[in-house]
């Protein structure tokens, strides 16, 4: 089965609204990352967050390893936040690879 | 500039041809990876190398062969491409270790097989 469950699949916001993206993992994990990707664009690391809470500007990531979940909060969304957000984990029993979720497609309307 | 570099940006070829993609990282990392992103945007690991040694080979068809000349370079050769090989191939690097380290990605090579 899918080791990384990401939700929601897609999300449409009005500019200025907040968003909460979720990832749940079916196995133990060593670490996880959040990535951002525009259509046809490269993968940009947003957060490397193996545990706890990290904040960068309007973005906040919280990972709870024991509960096998991570979230990405976007506050005061902007049109330029539109794109795909992917979470990925390094499985606890097998390093040297990332297992990705299926992504959340975010569209922020003016 | 320290980063992960990939060439070519894109490649169009016919079924049965051989293609090679190059990846170089200047981050001083020991571990490098190849991932495949399909038309549905799903990303999957193909290979991992640590200091030129193959660590992960994730059930990839035999026509795919990674090649590492040193820890800063990891190339990917596809011997006889098939239509299902059309995808974006992403190279990444990180520090080594099972403990989990941040991975840095290159811009990708988009392969189209006609």
Backbone of each chain as ProteinMPNN parsed JSONL, in Angstrom:
{"seq_chain_A": "XXXXXXXXXXXXXXXXXXXXXXXXXXXXXXXXXXXXXXXXXXXXXXXXXXXXXXXXXXXXXXXXXXXXXXXXXXXXXXXXXXXXXXXXXXXXXXXXXXXXXXXXXXXXXX", "coords_chain_A": {"N_chain_A": [[0.817, -1.198, 0.0], [0.19, 2.379, -0.134], [2.769, 4.218, 1.197], [3.01, 6.81, 1.973], [0.617, 9.049, 2.685], [-0.992, 11.749, 1.393], [-2.735, 14.767, 1.933], [-4.923, 17.618, 1.364], [-5.804, 16.364, -1.957], [-6.088, 18.337, -3.836], [-6.419, 21.909, -3.715], [-8.117, 24.961, -3.488], [-7.72, 28.333, -2.968], [-8.652, 31.597, -1.82], [-6.783, 34.521, -2.272], [-4.882, 35.388, 0.547], [-6.103, 33.681, 2.334], [-5.62, 30.911, 4.644], [-3.804, 27.769, 4.592], [-3.709, 24.252, 5.205], [-1.718, 21.53, 4.904], [-1.419, 18.02, 4.827], [0.484, 15.136, 5.808], [0.635, 11.68, 6.176], [2.238, 8.839, 7.452], [2.805, 5.403, 6.837], [4.754, 3.801, 7.836], [7.618, 3.598, 10.05], [9.853, 6.406, 10.269], [12.929, 8.054, 9.384], [13.381, 10.675, 8.708], [11.881, 13.616, 7.206], [10.863, 15.579, 4.334], [9.557, 18.595, 2.932], [8.531, 19.63, -0.265], [8.381, 21.974, -2.997], [6.883, 22.479, -6.147], [6.626, 23.926, -9.276], [4.524, 23.794, -12.254], [6.243, 21.981, -14.645], [8.548, 22.735, -13.456], [11.497, 22.726, -11.34], [12.268, 20.738, -8.394], [11.895, 22.135, -5.326], [13.281, 22.37, -2.175], [11.392, 22.936, 0.631], [11.127, 22.581, 3.393], [13.308, 20.797, 5.505], [12.523, 18.62, 7.809], [12.878, 16.698, 10.29], [11.771, 16.379, 12.827], [9.585, 18.042, 15.18], [8.842, 21.589, 15.076], [9.169, 23.91, 12.461], [9.741, 27.136, 11.095], [9.418, 29.331, 8.342], [9.197, 32.357, 7.219], [6.015, 32.796, 5.924], [5.445, 30.145, 6.088], [5.006, 27.135, 7.91], [6.147, 24.173, 9.314], [5.288, 21.133, 10.876], [6.355, 18.253, 12.398], [5.547, 15.147, 13.748], [7.088, 12.596, 14.878], [6.531, 10.23, 16.341], [3.821, 9.902, 15.946], [3.769, 9.609, 13.3], [3.323, 11.634, 11.309], [3.114, 14.692, 9.415], [2.775, 18.198, 8.895], [2.086, 21.028, 6.792], [1.781, 24.367, 7.022], [0.382, 27.127, 5.483], [0.277, 30.484, 5.696], [-1.726, 33.402, 5.121], [-2.05, 33.243, 2.2], [-0.569, 33.643, -1.063], [-0.741, 34.507, -4.558], [1.501, 33.6, -5.836], [2.11, 31.36, -4.395], [0.914, 29.24, -5.567], [0.992, 25.975, -6.957], [2.514, 22.697, -6.806], [2.735, 20.827, -3.85], [4.824, 18.635, -2.255], [5.318, 15.953, -0.022], [7.839, 13.989, 1.517], [9.431, 11.069, 2.793], [12.146, 9.536, 4.573], [12.355, 6.173, 4.901], [12.32, 4.369, 8.007], [13.442, 1.829, 8.199], [15.011, 1.575, 6.043], [17.339, 3.359, 4.64], [18.777, 5.949, 2.565], [17.009, 6.733, 0.546], [14.143, 8.551, -0.604], [10.68, 8.37, -0.01], [7.894, 9.397, -1.711], [4.887, 11.373, -1.309], [1.734, 11.783, -3.06], [1.232, 14.363, -3.618], [-0.052, 17.747, -3.211], [-2.049, 19.819, -5.016], [-2.045, 23.174, -5.265], [-3.974, 26.051, -5.745], [-4.057, 29.448, -5.819], [-6.267, 31.967, -5.921], [-6.839, 35.342, -7.117]], "CA_chain_A": [[0.0, 0.0, 0.0], [0.873, 3.658, -0.205], [3.432, 4.477, 2.463], [2.851, 8.227, 2.292], [-0.706, 9.545, 2.328], [-0.956, 13.206, 1.428], [-4.066, 15.363, 1.747], [-5.848, 17.158, 0.332], [-5.217, 16.166, -3.279], [-6.046, 19.666, -4.442], [-6.939, 22.948, -2.838], [-8.247, 26.28, -4.102], [-7.833, 29.364, -1.946], [-8.635, 33.015, -2.177], [-5.567, 35.158, -1.758], [-5.02, 35.833, 1.933], [-6.557, 32.577, 3.177], [-4.598, 29.983, 5.13], [-3.926, 26.385, 4.122], [-3.053, 23.225, 6.022], [-1.476, 20.322, 4.129], [-1.109, 16.933, 5.748], [1.101, 13.89, 5.355], [0.655, 10.593, 7.144], [3.162, 7.797, 7.018], [2.379, 4.092, 7.337], [5.901, 3.124, 8.449], [8.49, 4.493, 10.804], [10.661, 7.23, 9.384], [14.103, 8.722, 9.939], [13.273, 12.112, 8.463], [10.98, 13.938, 6.126], [11.042, 16.868, 3.689], [8.499, 19.172, 2.114], [9.038, 20.219, -1.501], [7.475, 22.78, -3.807], [7.18, 22.318, -7.567], [5.737, 24.571, -10.247], [4.404, 22.976, -13.472], [7.444, 21.993, -15.473], [9.648, 23.312, -12.702], [12.314, 21.816, -10.537], [11.82, 20.444, -7.036], [12.547, 23.038, -4.384], [13.09, 21.961, -0.791], [10.785, 23.969, 1.453], [11.567, 22.28, 4.743], [13.808, 19.523, 5.971], [11.989, 18.68, 9.164], [12.747, 15.343, 10.848], [10.894, 16.379, 14.002], [9.34, 19.351, 15.75], [8.243, 22.658, 14.279], [10.068, 24.863, 11.824], [9.025, 28.213, 10.431], [10.16, 30.172, 7.417], [8.243, 33.341, 6.688], [4.6, 32.437, 6.094], [5.325, 28.69, 6.084], [5.349, 26.437, 9.144], [6.059, 22.718, 9.223], [5.32, 20.412, 12.148], [6.474, 16.8, 12.242], [5.462, 14.364, 14.982], [7.625, 11.302, 14.438], [5.853, 9.108, 17.016], [2.492, 9.76, 15.353], [3.996, 9.395, 11.871], [2.614, 12.63, 10.52], [3.717, 16.011, 9.263], [1.874, 19.166, 8.289], [2.653, 22.265, 6.265], [0.796, 25.439, 7.147], [0.675, 28.328, 4.699], [-0.58, 31.57, 6.179], [-1.887, 34.562, 4.222], [-1.595, 32.727, 0.911], [-0.376, 34.571, -2.183], [-0.893, 33.871, -5.871], [2.77, 32.938, -6.148], [2.206, 30.078, -3.671], [0.293, 28.218, -6.406], [1.906, 24.941, -7.428], [2.341, 21.399, -6.149], [3.523, 20.607, -2.64], [5.07, 17.206, -2.069], [6.057, 15.538, 1.167], [8.621, 12.775, 1.297], [10.064, 10.587, 4.015], [13.131, 8.472, 4.495], [11.847, 5.097, 5.76], [13.193, 4.066, 9.124], [14.122, 0.555, 8.045], [15.768, 1.555, 4.791], [17.725, 4.717, 4.3], [19.295, 6.213, 1.233], [15.99, 7.02, -0.452], [12.937, 9.232, -0.162], [9.407, 7.905, -0.542], [7.098, 10.606, -1.88], [3.444, 11.395, -1.409], [1.228, 12.067, -4.4], [1.222, 15.803, -3.815], [-1.235, 18.607, -3.101], [-2.037, 20.885, -6.017], [-2.611, 24.386, -4.656], [-4.244, 27.19, -6.616], [-4.473, 30.63, -5.076], [-6.921, 32.936, -6.815], [-6.792, 36.726, -6.628]], "C_chain_A": [[0.851, 1.248, 0.0], [1.477, 3.995, 1.158], [3.23, 5.918, 2.92], [1.506, 8.7, 1.76], [-0.716, 11.055, 2.486], [-2.357, 13.751, 1.161], [-4.014, 16.864, 2.0], [-5.124, 16.954, -1.002], [-5.079, 17.501, -3.994], [-6.747, 20.655, -3.534], [-6.982, 24.263, -3.596], [-8.512, 27.29, -2.997], [-8.028, 30.729, -2.584], [-7.376, 33.614, -1.551], [-5.818, 35.689, -0.339], [-5.501, 34.741, 2.88], [-5.379, 31.699, 3.585], [-4.851, 28.578, 4.594], [-3.176, 25.458, 5.064], [-2.946, 21.955, 5.179], [-0.975, 19.251, 5.077], [-0.392, 15.78, 5.052], [1.062, 12.897, 6.491], [1.462, 9.443, 6.582], [2.766, 6.468, 7.63], [3.519, 3.312, 7.986], [6.691, 4.124, 9.281], [9.379, 5.258, 9.828], [11.841, 7.838, 10.135], [13.971, 10.232, 9.816], [12.235, 12.356, 7.39], [11.292, 15.329, 5.577], [9.747, 17.285, 3.006], [9.141, 19.85, 0.915], [7.928, 21.017, -2.172], [7.894, 22.623, -5.268], [6.139, 23.055, -8.405], [5.596, 23.649, -11.452], [5.643, 23.108, -14.337], [8.674, 22.496, -14.761], [10.402, 22.283, -11.894], [11.743, 21.697, -9.133], [12.603, 21.322, -6.072], [12.246, 22.573, -2.965], [12.553, 23.131, 0.021], [11.224, 23.806, 2.907], [12.206, 20.9, 4.776], [13.457, 19.493, 7.445], [11.813, 17.281, 9.747], [11.867, 15.275, 12.09], [10.696, 17.814, 14.482], [8.74, 20.321, 14.753], [9.32, 23.586, 13.745], [9.236, 25.919, 11.106], [9.956, 28.971, 9.519], [9.164, 31.121, 6.778], [6.818, 32.945, 6.986], [4.379, 30.916, 6.168], [5.784, 28.113, 7.412], [5.154, 24.946, 8.93], [6.15, 22.117, 10.615], [5.342, 18.924, 11.867], [6.415, 16.153, 13.615], [5.835, 12.934, 14.616], [6.827, 10.14, 15.043], [4.474, 8.865, 16.42], [2.562, 9.609, 13.845], [3.196, 10.378, 11.013], [3.398, 13.931, 10.459], [2.705, 16.929, 8.592], [2.657, 20.37, 7.789], [1.545, 23.309, 6.283], [1.269, 26.641, 6.346], [-0.272, 29.421, 5.185], [-0.595, 32.711, 5.166], [-1.416, 34.223, 2.814], [-1.525, 33.829, -0.149], [-0.465, 33.799, -3.493], [0.359, 33.087, -6.227], [2.987, 31.651, -5.364], [1.621, 28.932, -4.494], [1.349, 27.259, -6.946], [1.602, 23.639, -6.709], [3.288, 21.279, -4.972], [3.614, 19.101, -2.406], [5.763, 16.978, -0.738], [6.767, 14.223, 0.845], [9.282, 12.367, 2.601], [11.19, 9.612, 3.668], [12.656, 7.368, 5.43], [12.849, 4.72, 6.845], [13.992, 2.788, 8.943], [14.999, 0.504, 6.805], [16.115, 2.985, 4.408], [18.098, 4.854, 2.845], [18.206, 6.306, 0.175], [14.871, 7.807, 0.209], [11.735, 8.571, -0.823], [8.451, 9.088, -0.536], [5.604, 10.35, -1.768], [3.037, 11.787, -2.816], [1.024, 13.559, -4.643], [-0.115, 16.467, -3.565], [-1.085, 19.72, -4.122], [-2.77, 22.089, -5.449], [-2.781, 25.469, -5.706], [-4.749, 28.339, -5.76], [-5.001, 31.657, -6.071], [-6.868, 34.345, -6.234], [-8.116, 37.157, -6.013]], "O_chain_A": [[2.075, 1.185, 0.118], [0.762, 4.049, 2.159], [3.275, 6.208, 4.116], [1.281, 8.747, 0.55], [-0.479, 11.578, 3.575], [-3.071, 13.265, 0.283], [-3.168, 17.339, 2.757], [-3.961, 17.333, -1.146], [-4.083, 17.761, -4.668], [-7.565, 20.28, -2.694], [-6.018, 24.641, -4.263], [-9.423, 27.114, -2.188], [-7.628, 30.975, -3.721], [-6.973, 33.25, -0.446], [-6.825, 36.344, -0.069], [-5.329, 34.853, 4.093], [-4.308, 31.728, 2.979], [-5.966, 28.242, 4.194], [-2.151, 25.823, 5.641], [-3.959, 21.375, 4.787], [-0.213, 19.523, 6.004], [-0.627, 15.491, 3.879], [1.409, 13.219, 7.628], [1.38, 9.118, 5.398], [2.427, 6.405, 8.812], [3.285, 2.28, 8.615], [6.46, 5.332, 9.221], [9.622, 4.811, 8.707], [11.775, 8.1, 11.336], [14.391, 10.978, 10.701], [11.764, 11.421, 6.742], [11.903, 16.153, 6.257], [8.954, 16.453, 2.566], [10.149, 20.546, 1.04], [6.737, 20.787, -1.962], [9.08, 22.629, -5.595], [4.936, 22.837, -8.263], [6.458, 22.797, -11.666], [6.041, 24.21, -14.713], [9.727, 22.669, -15.374], [9.996, 21.126, -11.783], [10.854, 22.452, -8.738], [13.831, 21.254, -6.013], [11.083, 22.401, -2.598], [13.179, 24.189, 0.091], [11.636, 24.765, 3.56], [11.713, 19.957, 4.158], [14.019, 20.245, 8.24], [10.713, 16.731, 9.704], [11.28, 14.231, 12.377], [11.525, 18.688, 14.228], [8.201, 19.923, 13.72], [10.24, 23.991, 14.456], [8.163, 25.628, 10.578], [11.114, 29.228, 9.849], [8.386, 30.733, 5.907], [6.44, 32.775, 8.146], [3.242, 30.462, 6.296], [6.799, 28.527, 7.973], [4.119, 24.511, 8.425], [6.975, 22.529, 11.432], [4.463, 18.395, 11.187], [7.134, 16.55, 14.532], [5.014, 12.168, 14.114], [6.489, 9.184, 14.345], [4.007, 7.726, 16.395], [1.531, 9.494, 13.182], [2.478, 9.974, 10.099], [4.224, 14.229, 11.322], [1.872, 16.475, 7.807], [3.736, 20.688, 8.289], [0.508, 23.148, 5.639], [2.395, 27.111, 6.504], [-1.491, 29.28, 5.087], [0.382, 32.952, 4.456], [-0.489, 34.847, 2.298], [-2.294, 34.79, -0.138], [-0.284, 32.582, -3.522], [0.279, 32.028, -6.85], [3.941, 30.921, -5.63], [1.816, 27.766, -4.148], [2.443, 27.666, -7.337], [0.555, 23.499, -6.078], [4.476, 21.585, -5.072], [2.604, 18.399, -2.368], [6.679, 17.713, -0.368], [6.322, 13.455, -0.008], [9.647, 13.214, 3.415], [11.181, 8.962, 2.623], [12.559, 7.592, 6.637], [14.061, 4.748, 6.632], [15.098, 2.667, 9.471], [15.657, -0.504, 6.548], [15.269, 3.726, 3.908], [17.783, 4.005, 2.011], [18.455, 5.987, -0.988], [14.676, 7.738, 1.422], [11.751, 8.254, -2.012], [8.221, 9.707, 0.503], [5.116, 9.266, -2.085], [3.882, 12.084, -3.661], [0.681, 13.969, -5.752], [-1.171, 15.846, -3.688], [-0.111, 20.473, -4.096], [-3.971, 22.029, -5.185], [-1.856, 25.771, -6.461], [-5.753, 28.21, -5.059], [-4.275, 32.143, -6.939], [-6.853, 34.524, -5.016], [-8.244, 38.292, -5.555]]}, "seq_chain_B": "XXXXXXXXXXXXXXXXXXXXXXXXXXXXXXXXXXXXXXXXXXXXXXXXXXXXXXXXXXXXXXXXXXXXXXXXXXXXXXXXXXXXXXXXXXXXXXXXXXXXXXXXXXXXXXXXXX", "coords_chain_B": {"N_chain_B": [[29.29, 28.323, -7.807], [27.304, 26.28, -5.783], [25.587, 23.359, -6.219], [23.175, 21.055, -7.68], [23.586, 19.772, -10.823], [22.186, 19.074, -14.003], [22.297, 17.509, -17.19], [21.048, 16.534, -20.411], [18.614, 19.284, -20.543], [16.254, 18.496, -21.713], [15.172, 15.769, -23.792], [14.421, 14.218, -26.83], [13.549, 11.227, -28.366], [13.61, 8.165, -30.316], [11.82, 5.051, -29.994], [13.75, 2.338, -28.815], [16.243, 3.484, -29.075], [19.406, 4.515, -27.555], [20.049, 6.387, -24.629], [21.71, 8.878, -22.65], [22.04, 10.435, -19.523], [23.363, 13.104, -17.623], [24.656, 13.904, -14.386], [25.832, 16.108, -11.959], [27.184, 17.094, -8.865], [28.086, 19.801, -6.789], [28.235, 20.059, -4.112], [29.71, 18.737, -2.333], [28.796, 16.338, -1.361], [28.393, 12.826, -0.443], [26.522, 11.014, -1.28], [24.354, 10.115, -3.901], [21.438, 10.255, -6.041], [18.971, 8.863, -8.271], [15.797, 9.734, -9.406], [12.527, 9.067, -10.718], [9.989, 10.889, -12.289], [6.757, 10.493, -13.149], [4.097, 10.878, -15.639], [1.93, 11.469, -14.092], [2.972, 12.896, -12.111], [4.052, 11.512, -10.005], [6.71, 10.704, -7.903], [9.448, 8.513, -7.859], [12.015, 6.581, -6.346], [14.916, 5.453, -8.046], [17.691, 4.675, -8.108], [20.347, 4.637, -5.671], [23.485, 5.903, -4.767], [26.381, 5.609, -2.801], [29.291, 7.168, -2.32], [30.306, 6.2, -4.801], [29.385, 3.604, -4.715], [26.802, 1.295, -5.344], [23.809, 1.468, -3.595], [21.022, 1.399, -3.365], [18.727, -0.196, -5.458], [15.969, 0.035, -7.068], [13.997, -2.035, -8.142], [14.233, -1.625, -10.961], [13.945, -1.679, -14.521], [16.235, -3.658, -16.489], [17.366, -2.297, -18.599], [18.055, 0.148, -17.717], [20.917, 1.721, -16.498], [22.948, 2.897, -13.994], [25.847, 5.027, -13.67], [28.786, 5.749, -12.047], [31.505, 7.771, -11.784], [32.941, 9.142, -9.922], [32.383, 10.442, -6.59], [31.023, 12.77, -7.041], [29.676, 12.65, -9.381], [26.971, 11.187, -11.118], [25.71, 9.303, -13.544], [23.108, 8.355, -15.872], [22.164, 5.746, -17.886], [20.106, 4.651, -20.499], [19.462, 1.817, -22.171], [17.859, 0.845, -24.327], [15.314, 2.545, -25.176], [11.9, 2.663, -24.077], [8.401, 3.423, -24.682], [7.179, 3.897, -22.186], [9.181, 4.963, -20.724], [9.177, 7.632, -20.965], [9.36, 10.533, -19.163], [10.21, 12.66, -16.357], [13.471, 12.834, -15.241], [15.079, 12.967, -12.258], [17.869, 14.054, -10.501], [19.579, 13.818, -7.397], [21.3, 14.797, -4.355], [22.942, 14.107, -1.216], [24.23, 14.276, 2.178], [25.869, 11.375, 3.528], [24.41, 8.427, 5.116], [22.284, 6.586, 7.374], [20.697, 7.968, 9.009], [19.17, 9.941, 7.972], [19.159, 12.61, 5.867], [19.008, 15.903, 4.47], [17.893, 16.16, 1.146], [19.038, 17.375, -1.97], [17.916, 18.621, -5.006], [18.399, 18.368, -8.579], [17.554, 20.195, -11.634], [16.255, 18.465, -13.342], [15.773, 16.15, -16.121], [13.893, 16.026, -18.953], [12.49, 13.401, -20.622], [11.298, 12.359, -23.723], [9.809, 9.815, -25.439], [9.27, 8.722, -28.607]], "CA_chain_B": [[27.929, 28.005, -7.39], [27.166, 24.912, -5.307], [24.24, 22.887, -6.521], [23.093, 19.827, -8.45], [23.435, 20.148, -12.221], [21.8, 17.975, -14.883], [22.227, 17.736, -18.638], [20.448, 17.747, -20.976], [17.347, 19.7, -19.937], [15.225, 17.641, -22.291], [15.666, 14.906, -24.869], [13.385, 13.518, -27.575], [14.193, 10.142, -29.084], [12.744, 7.114, -30.831], [11.848, 3.764, -29.293], [14.873, 1.48, -29.136], [17.524, 4.202, -29.021], [20.096, 4.615, -26.272], [20.21, 7.757, -24.16], [22.488, 9.045, -21.419], [21.826, 11.679, -18.799], [24.469, 13.403, -16.719], [24.38, 14.625, -13.147], [27.021, 16.496, -11.21], [26.89, 17.948, -7.715], [29.257, 20.517, -6.259], [27.912, 20.301, -2.703], [30.616, 17.955, -1.487], [28.07, 15.201, -0.797], [28.868, 11.49, -0.798], [25.421, 10.183, -1.733], [23.595, 10.655, -5.027], [20.216, 9.511, -6.318], [18.134, 9.113, -9.435], [14.37, 9.546, -9.234], [11.727, 9.206, -11.927], [8.694, 11.505, -12.07], [5.959, 10.109, -14.296], [3.15, 11.873, -16.159], [1.008, 11.814, -13.0], [3.79, 13.658, -11.163], [4.508, 10.684, -8.892], [8.162, 10.569, -7.856], [9.902, 7.243, -7.274], [13.447, 6.346, -6.337], [15.42, 4.419, -8.945], [18.991, 4.232, -7.625], [21.122, 5.461, -4.751], [24.907, 5.582, -4.715], [27.137, 6.245, -1.748], [30.719, 7.129, -2.63], [30.475, 5.37, -6.008], [28.871, 2.258, -4.524], [25.347, 1.175, -5.453], [23.183, 1.149, -2.322], [19.615, 1.098, -3.598], [18.304, -0.438, -6.834], [14.568, -0.156, -6.716], [13.228, -2.77, -9.138], [14.272, -0.861, -12.209], [14.266, -2.562, -15.656], [17.671, -3.817, -16.732], [17.863, -1.372, -19.625], [18.572, 1.315, -17.004], [22.149, 1.447, -15.769], [23.625, 4.078, -13.466], [27.293, 4.983, -13.776], [29.394, 6.751, -11.18], [32.957, 7.821, -11.938], [33.405, 9.603, -8.621], [31.21, 10.698, -5.754], [30.343, 13.988, -7.473], [28.996, 12.412, -10.651], [26.157, 9.986, -11.27], [25.022, 9.359, -14.828], [22.081, 7.336, -16.09], [22.077, 5.309, -19.271], [18.989, 3.777, -20.848], [20.034, 1.13, -23.323], [16.901, 0.746, -25.431], [14.183, 3.205, -24.521], [10.525, 2.249, -24.34], [7.483, 4.574, -24.52], [6.892, 4.156, -20.766], [10.313, 5.666, -20.123], [8.915, 9.078, -21.033], [9.216, 11.013, -17.785], [11.278, 13.562, -15.931], [14.442, 12.135, -14.405], [15.631, 13.929, -11.308], [19.054, 13.663, -9.763], [19.662, 14.481, -6.102], [22.447, 14.411, -3.546], [22.831, 14.39, 0.212], [25.257, 13.686, 2.999], [25.558, 9.944, 3.651], [23.99, 7.951, 6.422], [20.934, 6.072, 7.538], [19.943, 8.812, 9.929], [18.3, 10.871, 7.279], [19.753, 13.903, 5.571], [18.283, 16.671, 3.471], [18.291, 15.884, -0.231], [19.01, 18.526, -2.862], [17.57, 18.119, -6.331], [18.701, 19.089, -9.793], [16.375, 20.696, -12.36], [15.582, 17.392, -14.062], [15.877, 15.937, -17.561], [12.612, 15.533, -19.466], [12.676, 12.476, -21.738], [10.121, 12.013, -24.508], [10.083, 8.695, -26.334], [8.227, 8.712, -29.656]], "C_chain_B": [[27.858, 26.535, -6.986], [25.733, 24.473, -5.503], [24.333, 21.527, -7.187], [22.758, 20.215, -9.889], [23.097, 18.916, -13.052], [21.84, 18.423, -16.339], [21.811, 16.452, -19.331], [19.189, 18.151, -20.206], [16.203, 18.826, -20.443], [15.828, 16.859, -23.455], [14.485, 14.189, -25.508], [14.069, 12.449, -28.411], [13.152, 9.115, -29.533], [12.866, 5.865, -29.979], [13.048, 2.939, -29.77], [16.223, 2.168, -29.103], [18.13, 4.162, -27.62], [20.245, 6.089, -25.907], [21.056, 7.759, -22.89], [22.216, 10.41, -20.833], [22.959, 11.857, -17.794], [24.004, 14.179, -15.502], [25.699, 14.887, -12.421], [26.588, 17.353, -10.026], [28.186, 18.546, -7.174], [29.041, 20.874, -4.795], [28.826, 19.543, -1.759], [29.947, 16.758, -0.833], [28.658, 13.876, -1.257], [27.788, 10.639, -1.447], [24.652, 10.88, -2.846], [22.473, 9.698, -5.403], [19.683, 9.83, -7.717], [16.686, 8.789, -9.073], [13.685, 9.711, -10.586], [10.383, 9.833, -11.543], [7.835, 11.262, -13.308], [4.946, 11.199, -14.663], [2.126, 12.299, -15.105], [1.732, 12.531, -11.87], [4.246, 12.84, -9.956], [6.015, 10.469, -9.002], [8.541, 9.26, -7.203], [11.408, 7.122, -7.385], [13.792, 5.257, -7.351], [16.705, 3.824, -8.367], [19.529, 5.202, -6.585], [22.554, 4.967, -4.768], [25.517, 6.311, -3.526], [28.618, 6.077, -2.05], [31.035, 6.105, -3.721], [29.942, 3.95, -5.871], [27.339, 2.252, -4.598], [24.759, 0.714, -4.122], [21.739, 0.688, -2.524], [19.394, 0.909, -5.096], [16.851, -0.881, -6.74], [13.762, -0.767, -7.858], [13.095, -2.001, -10.449], [14.602, -1.82, -13.343], [15.76, -2.549, -15.98], [18.213, -2.864, -17.787], [18.37, -0.067, -18.997], [19.865, 0.933, -16.289], [22.774, 2.762, -15.299], [25.136, 3.904, -13.577], [27.874, 6.112, -12.943], [30.903, 6.695, -11.3], [33.625, 8.304, -10.653], [32.188, 10.063, -7.837], [30.457, 11.957, -6.155], [29.528, 13.805, -8.748], [28.199, 11.118, -10.599], [25.35, 10.125, -12.546], [24.019, 8.217, -14.926], [22.01, 7.01, -17.576], [20.841, 4.424, -19.431], [19.336, 3.144, -22.183], [19.093, 1.117, -24.523], [15.563, 1.271, -24.919], [12.85, 2.653, -25.003], [9.604, 3.461, -24.139], [7.223, 4.918, -23.046], [8.057, 4.823, -20.038], [10.164, 7.18, -20.22], [8.569, 9.585, -19.641], [10.246, 12.11, -17.568], [12.181, 12.792, -14.981], [15.177, 13.168, -13.558], [16.797, 13.323, -10.559], [19.079, 14.447, -8.451], [20.936, 14.05, -5.386], [22.182, 14.762, -2.094], [24.1, 13.92, 0.905], [24.901, 12.219, 3.198], [24.998, 9.594, 5.015], [22.556, 7.524, 6.465], [20.071, 7.014, 8.354], [19.022, 9.804, 9.273], [18.948, 12.219, 7.107], [18.979, 14.581, 4.462], [18.819, 16.353, 2.081], [18.079, 17.137, -1.074], [18.857, 18.024, -4.287], [18.076, 19.018, -7.453], [17.431, 19.485, -10.519], [15.638, 19.631, -13.153], [15.915, 17.352, -15.546], [14.562, 15.329, -18.02], [12.876, 14.676, -20.698], [11.332, 12.2, -22.409], [10.507, 10.938, -25.504], [8.933, 8.585, -27.331], [7.997, 7.311, -30.192]], "O_chain_B": [[28.288, 25.654, -7.73], [24.793, 25.111, -5.029], [25.402, 20.921, -7.259], [21.767, 20.901, -10.14], [23.654, 17.841, -12.832], [21.471, 19.548, -16.675], [22.187, 15.37, -18.879], [18.752, 17.426, -19.312], [15.3, 18.466, -19.688], [16.852, 17.24, -24.02], [13.646, 13.619, -24.81], [15.057, 12.727, -29.09], [11.978, 9.195, -29.173], [13.884, 5.644, -29.323], [13.322, 2.853, -30.967], [17.254, 1.495, -29.104], [17.464, 3.823, -26.642], [20.53, 6.929, -26.761], [21.107, 6.772, -22.156], [22.167, 11.413, -21.545], [23.445, 10.895, -17.199], [23.086, 14.996, -15.573], [26.551, 14.008, -12.292], [25.733, 18.228, -10.162], [29.225, 17.889, -7.112], [29.587, 21.858, -4.295], [28.734, 19.685, -0.54], [30.465, 16.215, 0.142], [29.319, 13.79, -2.292], [28.1, 9.643, -2.1], [24.339, 12.068, -2.758], [22.537, 8.499, -5.129], [19.912, 10.909, -8.262], [16.384, 7.732, -8.518], [14.187, 10.397, -11.476], [9.72, 9.383, -10.608], [8.144, 11.762, -14.39], [4.938, 12.285, -14.083], [1.526, 13.368, -15.216], [1.166, 12.744, -10.797], [4.767, 13.399, -8.99], [6.526, 10.099, -10.058], [8.035, 8.919, -6.133], [12.004, 7.511, -8.39], [13.067, 4.273, -7.499], [16.796, 2.614, -8.161], [19.23, 6.396, -6.597], [22.808, 3.763, -4.782], [25.213, 7.476, -3.274], [29.136, 4.96, -2.036], [31.919, 5.262, -3.569], [30.036, 3.166, -6.816], [26.673, 3.094, -3.996], [25.167, -0.316, -3.584], [21.299, -0.293, -1.924], [19.813, 1.737, -5.905], [16.55, -2.019, -6.38], [12.937, -0.09, -8.471], [11.999, -1.768, -10.958], [15.449, -2.695, -13.17], [16.449, -1.55, -15.768], [19.424, -2.651, -17.851], [19.035, 0.728, -19.662], [19.907, -0.058, -15.561], [23.09, 3.632, -16.11], [25.643, 2.782, -13.578], [27.508, 7.276, -13.105], [31.519, 5.685, -10.957], [34.749, 7.909, -10.344], [31.077, 10.072, -8.367], [29.355, 12.193, -5.66], [28.779, 14.696, -9.148], [28.675, 10.094, -10.109], [24.434, 10.942, -12.636], [24.075, 7.247, -14.17], [21.821, 7.894, -18.412], [20.57, 3.559, -18.598], [19.486, 3.83, -23.194], [19.535, 1.366, -25.644], [14.784, 0.538, -24.31], [12.693, 2.241, -26.152], [9.998, 4.428, -23.486], [7.066, 6.088, -22.698], [7.933, 5.202, -18.873], [10.941, 7.923, -19.621], [7.61, 9.126, -19.02], [11.035, 12.442, -18.453], [11.708, 12.171, -14.029], [15.801, 14.099, -14.067], [16.711, 12.207, -10.046], [18.652, 15.601, -8.402], [21.57, 13.064, -5.762], [21.328, 15.59, -1.777], [24.94, 13.252, 0.302], [23.736, 11.85, 3.049], [25.103, 10.378, 5.958], [21.715, 8.014, 5.711], [18.849, 6.873, 8.386], [18.194, 10.433, 9.931], [19.253, 12.899, 8.087], [18.371, 13.922, 3.619], [20.029, 16.285, 1.864], [17.091, 17.856, -0.921], [19.572, 17.121, -4.722], [18.171, 20.237, -7.312], [16.335, 19.148, -10.07], [14.512, 19.86, -13.594], [16.283, 18.36, -16.15], [14.157, 14.265, -17.551], [13.415, 15.156, -21.695], [10.355, 11.852, -21.746], [11.416, 11.122, -26.314], [7.78, 8.383, -26.952], [7.16, 7.117, -31.074]]}, "name": "protein", "num_of_chains": 2, "seq": "XXXXXXXXXXXXXXXXXXXXXXXXXXXXXXXXXXXXXXXXXXXXXXXXXXXXXXXXXXXXXXXXXXXXXXXXXXXXXXXXXXXXXXXXXXXXXXXXXXXXXXXXXXXXXXXXXXXXXXXXXXXXXXXXXXXXXXXXXXXXXXXXXXXXXXXXXXXXXXXXXXXXXXXXXXXXXXXXXXXXXXXXXXXXXXXXXXXXXXXXXXXXXXXXXXXXXXXXXXXXXXXX"}
